[in-house]
Amino acid sequence: MNHGQVGLAWSDDSDGQDEIYFQRFDRAAMPTEPSRRLTQNRSSSLIPAIRPWRSGFALAWNEYVGGRRSHDDVDGQSEIAVAVVP
């Protein structure tokens, strides 16, 4: 929660690729804007974390490229990405 608004971030593969989405809600849990897709790339965007930042939100997530997405994977590469949603 930040300045009377709630931010929600999640990873979704409904478009065939794991991407990060964000949506803002008011104190009554009513959406104040449509959900929006924050990522659009060939890597898997996973495990978002969200924190209040100034008048918006800061998000960090894992960008995973290649291999299998499992705990024993040694074939892929993972990086951390960050974005600010004002």
Secondary structure by P-SEA (a helix, b strand, c coil): ccccbbbbbbcccccccbbbbbbbbcccccccccccccccccccccbbbbbbccccbbbbbbbbcccccccccccbbbbbbbbbcc
